[in-house]
Amino acid sequence: MSKQNSEIINVKDYNLKIYCDFDGTVTKNDVWVSAFGKFIKDREKFEIVCEEFTSNVISARECNLRELDLIEDFTFDKLNEYLEEEELDDYFKNFLAYCKENNYEITLLSEGLDYYINHILKREKLDLKFFSNKLIIKDTIEKNGETYYKLTCDFPFPDEHCMYCGMSKRNIIINNTNDLENEISVFIGDGISDFCASNYADIVFAKKRLASYCWKNNITYFDFKNFNDVMIKLESLKAKNKIKHKLTAKNLRKDVFLGG
């Protein structure tokens, strides 16, 4: 990156604020699809919703609501069984130790649902701050002596000016990173719900669809396969004194504060 588009900060003066997607990033699978998806019997309708979301026909908010509406014969006991099959990235706990050692604050940002994030974090004995959408029981159904639940969700962290994202990752990054105190934002993600946030972070780690988006939109990013790759790259940037504010992202953040 050219000097005109970056602002190098002395290695002793910055503090990294790390923001990380959950599904497919912290976890090996997209938990929403692999766990909740098991309750969706009408696969054709499910595929239509997924396709409309990936094609930007519908918002992340509408996608969540429509997918939850397709769920049938849902019980939390069965969901919990499915969640026990979900695995973390092999190096995520090493990455948490690395962040703790370096006093880097880490926050999880998810377009997914609080219930399964809480379940997995508690199972792994991890106490991490996270922002997500909130799972809500809409109704109960009694059938053959069993109680099943109809689900919906609430969006407690929206952007009042954007109806696309259910949970505004962009806003969380901007509101919790202080440029004036040389806090530098690092965003780690993999999917469509990470597109917007990647424009506003100083350092971006991307894979899969997010990497493609960054490439097509000229957003500087670093490829990664797992959190070991992230640790190695951060250490390399630190050793070369290349931890920096990205001026394009900084200007975008400033525009948001100014209402631009």
C-alpha positions as CSV (number, residue, x, y, z in Angstrom):
1,M,0.0,0.0,0.0
2,S,1.3,3.5,-0.8
3,K,2.2,6.0,1.8
4,Q,-0.6,8.2,0.7
5,N,-3.1,5.6,1.7
6,S,-1.7,4.6,5.1
7,E,-0.6,6.1,8.3
8,I,2.1,4.2,10.2
9,I,1.9,4.3,13.9
10,N,4.9,3.6,16.1
11,V,4.8,0.0,17.3
12,K,4.7,1.1,21.0
13,D,1.8,3.5,20.6
14,Y,-1.1,1.5,19.1
15,N,-3.6,-0.9,20.6
16,L,-5.3,-3.5,18.4
17,K,-9.1,-4.0,18.7
18,I,-9.9,-7.3,17.0
19,Y,-13.4,-8.0,15.6
20,C,-14.1,-11.5,14.4
21,D,-17.0,-13.1,12.5
22,F,-18.4,-16.3,14.1
23,D,-20.0,-18.7,11.6
24,G,-17.3,-20.3,9.4
25,T,-14.6,-18.2,11.0
26,V,-14.4,-19.0,14.7
27,T,-16.3,-22.2,13.9
28,K,-15.4,-24.6,11.1
29,N,-18.9,-24.7,9.7
30,D,-21.7,-22.1,9.3
31,V,-23.5,-23.1,12.4
32,W,-26.8,-21.5,11.3
33,V,-26.9,-23.7,8.2
34,S,-25.4,-26.9,9.6
35,A,-27.4,-27.0,12.9
36,F,-30.6,-25.0,12.3
37,G,-30.7,-26.2,8.7
38,K,-31.4,-29.7,9.9
39,F,-34.9,-28.6,10.9
40,I,-35.7,-27.3,7.4
41,K,-37.6,-30.0,5.5
42,D,-38.5,-27.9,2.4
43,R,-35.0,-27.8,0.9
44,E,-36.2,-26.1,-2.3
45,K,-37.6,-23.1,-0.4
46,F,-34.4,-23.0,1.7
47,E,-32.2,-22.9,-1.4
48,I,-34.3,-20.1,-2.9
49,V,-33.8,-18.0,0.2
50,C,-30.1,-18.7,0.3
51,E,-29.8,-17.8,-3.4
52,E,-31.8,-14.6,-3.0
53,F,-29.5,-13.6,-0.1
54,T,-26.2,-14.4,-1.9
55,S,-27.5,-12.5,-5.0
56,N,-28.5,-9.4,-2.9
57,V,-32.1,-9.8,-3.7
58,I,-33.1,-9.9,0.0
59,S,-31.4,-8.5,3.1
60,A,-29.6,-10.4,5.8
61,R,-32.5,-9.4,8.1
62,E,-35.1,-10.9,5.7
63,C,-33.0,-14.0,5.1
64,N,-32.8,-14.7,8.9
65,L,-36.6,-14.3,9.3
66,R,-37.5,-16.3,6.3
67,E,-35.2,-19.2,7.1
68,L,-36.4,-19.3,10.7
69,D,-40.0,-19.5,9.4
70,L,-39.1,-22.6,7.4
71,I,-38.0,-24.5,10.5
72,E,-40.3,-27.4,11.5
73,D,-40.5,-29.7,14.5
74,F,-37.9,-27.7,16.4
75,T,-36.8,-28.6,19.9
76,F,-33.9,-27.1,21.9
77,D,-32.8,-30.6,23.0
78,K,-32.3,-31.7,19.4
79,L,-30.6,-28.4,18.5
80,N,-28.2,-28.8,21.4
81,E,-27.3,-32.3,20.1
82,Y,-26.5,-30.7,16.7
83,L,-24.5,-28.0,18.4
84,E,-22.3,-30.5,20.2
85,E,-21.1,-31.5,16.7
86,E,-19.8,-28.1,15.9
87,E,-16.1,-27.5,16.1
88,L,-14.0,-24.4,16.6
89,D,-11.1,-23.5,14.3
90,D,-8.1,-25.6,15.4
91,Y,-6.1,-22.5,16.4
92,F,-8.8,-20.2,17.8
93,K,-7.9,-20.9,21.4
94,N,-4.2,-20.3,20.7
95,F,-5.3,-17.1,19.1
96,L,-7.2,-16.1,22.2
97,A,-4.1,-16.8,24.3
98,Y,-2.1,-14.7,21.9
99,C,-4.5,-11.8,22.2
100,K,-4.5,-12.0,26.0
101,E,-0.7,-12.0,26.1
102,N,-0.6,-8.9,23.9
103,N,-3.5,-7.2,25.6
104,Y,-5.6,-7.2,22.3
105,E,-9.3,-6.9,22.9
106,I,-11.3,-9.4,20.9
107,T,-15.0,-9.1,20.1
108,L,-17.2,-11.5,18.1
109,L,-19.6,-10.1,15.5
110,S,-22.3,-12.3,14.1
111,E,-25.3,-12.0,11.8
112,G,-26.3,-15.3,13.4
113,L,-28.2,-16.0,16.7
114,D,-27.2,-15.5,20.3
115,Y,-28.5,-18.9,21.4
116,Y,-26.0,-21.1,19.6
117,I,-23.1,-18.7,20.1
118,N,-23.7,-18.7,23.8
119,H,-24.0,-22.5,23.8
120,I,-20.7,-23.1,22.0
121,L,-18.8,-20.5,24.0
122,K,-20.1,-22.0,27.3
123,R,-19.2,-25.5,26.1
124,E,-15.7,-24.3,25.3
125,K,-15.5,-22.4,28.6
126,L,-14.8,-19.1,26.8
127,D,-15.9,-15.8,28.1
128,L,-16.0,-13.5,25.1
129,K,-18.0,-10.4,24.3
130,F,-20.2,-10.8,21.3
131,F,-22.9,-9.0,19.3
132,S,-25.5,-10.9,17.3
133,N,-29.2,-11.2,16.6
134,K,-31.5,-12.6,19.3
135,L,-33.4,-15.9,18.9
136,I,-37.0,-15.6,20.0
137,I,-39.7,-18.2,20.6
138,K,-42.7,-17.1,18.4
139,D,-45.1,-19.9,19.3
140,T,-45.4,-23.4,20.7
141,I,-47.0,-26.4,18.9
142,E,-48.2,-29.6,20.6
143,K,-48.0,-32.6,18.3
144,N,-48.1,-36.3,19.2
145,G,-47.5,-35.5,22.8
146,E,-44.4,-33.4,22.0
147,T,-43.8,-29.7,22.3
148,Y,-42.3,-28.0,19.3
149,Y,-41.4,-24.3,18.8
150,K,-41.9,-21.8,16.1
151,L,-39.0,-19.3,16.0
152,T,-38.2,-15.8,14.9
153,C,-35.5,-13.3,15.9
154,D,-35.0,-9.8,17.0
155,F,-32.3,-7.3,15.8
156,P,-30.9,-5.5,18.8
157,F,-27.9,-4.0,17.1
158,P,-29.2,-2.5,13.8
159,D,-28.1,0.5,11.8
160,E,-31.0,3.0,11.8
161,H,-30.1,4.1,8.3
162,C,-29.6,0.6,6.9
163,M,-32.2,-2.1,6.6
164,Y,-29.9,-4.6,5.0
165,C,-27.9,-5.9,7.9
166,G,-29.7,-7.4,10.9
167,M,-26.6,-6.7,13.1
168,S,-24.4,-3.8,12.0
169,K,-20.9,-5.0,12.3
170,R,-19.8,-1.7,10.8
171,N,-21.3,0.2,13.7
172,I,-19.8,-2.0,16.4
173,I,-16.4,-1.5,14.9
174,I,-16.7,2.3,14.6
175,N,-18.3,2.8,18.0
176,N,-15.8,0.7,19.9
177,T,-12.6,1.8,18.2
178,N,-11.1,5.2,19.1
179,D,-9.0,6.5,16.3
180,L,-7.8,9.4,18.4
181,E,-6.3,7.0,20.9
182,N,-4.5,5.1,18.2
183,E,-6.8,2.1,18.5
184,I,-6.5,0.1,15.3
185,S,-9.3,-2.2,14.1
186,V,-8.6,-5.7,12.8
187,F,-11.5,-7.5,11.2
188,I,-11.5,-11.3,10.5
189,G,-14.3,-12.8,8.4
190,D,-15.4,-15.0,5.5
191,G,-18.8,-14.3,4.2
192,I,-21.4,-11.9,2.8
193,S,-22.4,-10.5,6.1
194,D,-18.8,-9.3,6.5
195,F,-18.8,-7.2,3.2
196,C,-19.8,-3.9,4.7
197,A,-17.5,-4.1,7.8
198,S,-14.4,-4.8,5.7
199,N,-14.6,-1.3,4.2
200,Y,-14.3,0.3,7.7
201,A,-11.5,-1.8,9.3
202,D,-7.8,-0.9,9.3
203,I,-6.6,-4.4,8.8
204,V,-8.7,-7.1,7.2
205,F,-8.2,-10.9,7.1
206,A,-10.5,-12.6,4.6
207,K,-11.3,-15.9,3.1
208,K,-13.9,-17.4,0.8
209,R,-16.6,-14.9,-0.3
210,L,-15.2,-12.0,1.7
211,A,-11.8,-12.5,0.1
212,S,-13.5,-12.3,-3.3
213,Y,-15.4,-9.2,-2.4
214,C,-12.2,-7.5,-1.1
215,W,-10.4,-8.4,-4.3
216,K,-13.1,-7.1,-6.6
217,N,-13.5,-3.9,-4.6
218,N,-9.8,-3.0,-4.1
219,I,-9.9,-3.5,-0.4
220,T,-6.5,-4.4,1.0
221,Y,-6.7,-7.7,2.9
222,F,-4.7,-10.7,4.0
223,D,-5.7,-14.3,3.1
224,F,-6.0,-16.8,5.9
225,K,-7.1,-20.4,6.3
226,N,-7.0,-20.5,10.1
227,F,-6.2,-18.4,13.1
228,N,-2.6,-19.5,13.1
229,D,-2.2,-17.6,9.8
230,V,-3.7,-14.5,11.5
231,M,-1.2,-14.7,14.3
232,I,1.8,-15.2,12.0
233,K,0.8,-12.2,9.9
234,L,0.1,-9.9,12.8
235,E,3.5,-10.7,14.2
236,S,5.1,-10.0,10.9
237,L,3.3,-6.7,10.6
238,K,4.3,-5.8,14.1
239,A,8.0,-6.7,13.5
240,K,8.1,-4.6,10.4
241,N,6.3,-1.7,12.1
242,K,3.5,-1.9,9.6
243,I,0.6,-1.8,12.0
244,K,-1.3,1.2,10.7
245,H,-4.5,3.1,10.2
246,K,-5.8,2.6,6.7
247,L,-6.7,6.1,5.5
248,T,-9.5,5.0,3.2
249,A,-11.2,3.2,6.1
250,K,-10.4,6.1,8.5
251,N,-12.0,8.6,6.2
252,L,-15.1,6.3,5.8
253,R,-15.4,6.1,9.6
254,K,-15.1,9.9,9.8
255,D,-17.9,10.3,7.2
256,V,-20.2,8.1,9.3
257,F,-19.6,10.2,12.4
258,L,-20.2,13.4,10.3
259,G,-23.4,11.9,8.9
260,G,-21.9,11.5,5.4
